[in-house]
């Protein structure tokens, strides 16, 4: 059943009248509709096979009572029906302040997801990038998208091994956490289409680049429960390892989207996996220096 027919059927079974269904965004990797009902607006999202783990992900988080995430109205297969989350952080007048709360909440999401929910997420089909398997995934990605740069695979392998020794942890990794993927109301992250199961700090690659000032610091203070945690050289070193490995998460996400979209993926996006890997090549010297000295994080 197609997404709109599924949503109408679900709501009809609940006695909810659908007034209007309006497509609000179509991309190669997902489509979103606004579903207007007498009780207010809902949003319907669907994705092609291969990038359609979000409905199951949200169901798992709801089952485990994970806080600070949207609860789906209904989810089945590739389709999910969600409540209206309201305005996004990017458009808020107090964007920077709200973003700090988003990052604090995100740390709480990750603690609540580790370890039981994380294991269930893998079973539900969320991509597995746990540190022991990450080097193998990285090798396959490099072989496909930048085979002439195989020299970065040992770097990624060493970073994964070291991170697993220093701070072994497996939880939910959003994959694309920024001010456009969080709601003001409740300071709630959304759009989990790029998510994987991995080390929590991989998320800081994007959040540190595309968030708002102070977000990483607020996250780390909440994560460790200690003011000033971001200033600890050991924490900085761990974050540096994780944000290096965060490139693998980004490349895998783009590869999944490209493969799932087929001819529908715009040509301008098809170079994204290679471009992300090339940030590693460009930064290899700096990464090695930071790793050996345990200094500030490398952010790509």
N, C-alpha and C positions, 0 to 999 in steps of 0.2 A: 504494500500500500504506500502511495506517495505521502510526503510529509503533511501536506495540507489536508488531505482526506483523513489521514490518521488523527490529526489534531481535532478536526470536526467530529470524528467518531468518538474520541475520548471525551470531549466536552459534552457531546449529546448524551452520552451514557451518564454523565454527572448532572444532567438537567440544565446545562449552561448554554444559552443561546449565543451563537456566533453572529456578530453584526457585520463585520468587515474583516477581510484578510488582505493585507497589503505587504508586498515584498519591499523590504527596506534596505537590503544589502545582498548582493550576489558576488561571490568571488569563486575562483576555481576550486577552492577547498571547502567552501561552506556557503549556505544560503540562509538568510534570516527573514522572517515575516513578522509583522505586527498583527496580532489576532485581537481584534476589539470585541469585547463582550459586554453584556449589561452590567457585569461586575467589575469592569475595568480592563485594561490592556494586559495581554500576555505576549511573550515572544517565543516564536517557534524557530528552532535551528535544526538544520540537517547537514550532513557531510557525506562525501563518498566513502565507500569501503576503503579501508586503509588509513583513514584519518578520522574514524568515527567512534573513538573510545570515550568521548566526553559524556554522553548520556550514562554509560555504565560507571564512569568515574564519579559523577555526581550522585548516583544511587549508592555507591560504596561509602562516600563521605557522609551521606545522610544516614545510612545504616549504622555507622560508627559514631554518629553524633558530633562530627567535626564542626567546630564553630566557625563563624565568619565566612561562610560560603552560602550561595543560593541553594535553596531546596527546590528541586524540580517539581512542577505540578504533575508531570507525567514524563516517563522516559521509556523508550522501546527501540531496540536496534540502533539505527542511525539517527533517530529523531529524539529531541527533547523539547518540552514545553516549560517555559520559565516565567516567573513573575516579572513584572516591570521593575527593574532595579533603580530607575531614576537617572539623573544626570551623572556623567562620568567625571572623574577627578580632573582630567585635562582641561575641562571647561569651567571649573569652579574658580571663583574669585580668591578663595583661600586654598588654592591648590596645594601649595607647599605644606601647609599645616595638616590638611587631610591626608596627604601622602605619608606623613610620618605615622599616622594611625593605621593606614593600610599596611605599612611594613611591619608595624608591631603585631597587627592581627595575622599577617602572613606567617610570622614566626610561630604564633600560637597554632595556626593551622598545621604547620609542619610537625610540631611536637605532638599534636593530637592524632596525626596520621601514622606516626612511628610507634611500634613496628607492625601491629596487626593489620591496620588498614592498608599499609603499603604492600603487604603480601597479597591482600585481597585485590588490590589494584592491578598487580601483575597478572593474577588469574583472570581478571575482568578484561584484559587486553590492552592495558596502558603500557606503552613501550618500556622495556626493561633496560635501564642504563645504570644498574647497580655497579659499584666500583669494580668488583671482580670481573664483570663481563664487559665493562666499558672499553678496555683496550682492544678487544676483539672487534667490537663494533667500529671503533675508530679506524682500525686497520682496513676494514671493508670500505668505509666511507672515503678514506684517502685513496685507496686503490681505484675507486670509481671516479672521483671528482678531481683529484690532483695527484695522479700516480707518480709524477716526477718529483713529488715532495714527500716521498716515503720516509725521509729522515725525521719528520715530525712525529712518527708513530712511537719510537722509543721515548721521546719527550713526554708524550701523553701517557704512555705505559708507566713510566717512572713517577709521574705526577699522581696517577691513580693509586699506585702501590703505596706511595708515601702518605697520601691523604687517608687511605684506609688504615694505615698504621697509626697516624696521629689522631684521627677523629672518625672512627668507623660509625657510620649512621646511614640509614636508608629511609627515605620518606618521599613525599610528593614534591616534585619540582615543576613549577608552573610552566617554564620554558619561554615565556614572553611577558614577563611582569613589568608593566610600565603604566604611566598615568592615563593611558587610553584604555587600559584593561582593568579598571577598578571603579566602583561606584562610590559616589560621595556618601549616600545614605548607608550608614553602617560601616563605611570604609572597608568595603568587601571586594576582594579580587574576583574577577570573572573571566570568561573565555579561556577554558582549559584545553583548547584544541591542540596546543603544542606541548602539553604536559607529558612528563615521563616519571618513572620511579628511579631516584638516584640520590646523591648526596644533597642535603638541603642548600648548601652554599653555591651550587651551580646557578641558582636563580639570580645571584648577585651580579652576574655578567651583564644581563639586560637591565636589571633594576638599578644598577650603579651607573649605567650609561644613559638610560632613557627615563629615569625616574625624576625626582626633584631633590634639591639639596638636603642633606641630613638623613635621607632615607636609609642608607646602609647602616649608619651609626645607630639609628633608632631600632632597626631590625636586630642588630647584634646585641644591643643592650637588653632587649626583650628576650632574645634567644638564650643568652647566658645568664640573664637575671642580674646583671651587674652594670652599674653606670660606668661609662668609659671603656667598655669592653673592646670597642673598635680601636682603641689606642694601644692595646697589648700587642707587642711584636709577634708573639706566637699566633695570635688570632689573625693578624695581618698576613702572616705566612700561609696559614691554612686557607684564608680567603683567596690568596693569590693562586694557590694550587687549584682550588675549586673553580675560579673564574677562567682559568686556562682550560679546564675540562668542560666548562660550560659551552665552549665552541662546538664540542661534539654533539651536545644536545641540540644546538641550533642547526647544525648541518643535518642531523637525523630528521629533525622536524621538516626542514625544507625538502629533503629527499622524499619523505613520506607524502608530502603535499604534491610534489611534482609527479610522482608515480601514480598517485590516486587520481589526479586531475587529467592525466593524459594530454590530449591535444588542447584541452581547455586552459592549460596554464599559460599565461602570457610569457612571451619570449624573454621579456626583461627580468623575470623572476628566476629563470632557469640557471642563471649564473650564480645565484645566491650561495649554494653549497661551496662552490669553489672560492668565492670571495671570502667567506668566513674562514675557510682553511688557510687562505693566504694571509689573513691577519696573524695566524700562528707563525707562518714562515717569516713574516716581517718582524715579528717580535721575539724570535727564538733567543737571540743574544740577551735581550732584556729579561726574558723569562728566566734563563739560566742564572743570570746575575742575581735576580731577586730571590730565586729559590735557594741559591747557595748562601745568600746573606740573610735570608728570612726577613726581607724588608717589605715595603708596601706592595699591595696587591697589583697584579697586572690585569688590566681590564680589556685587552684587545684593542 
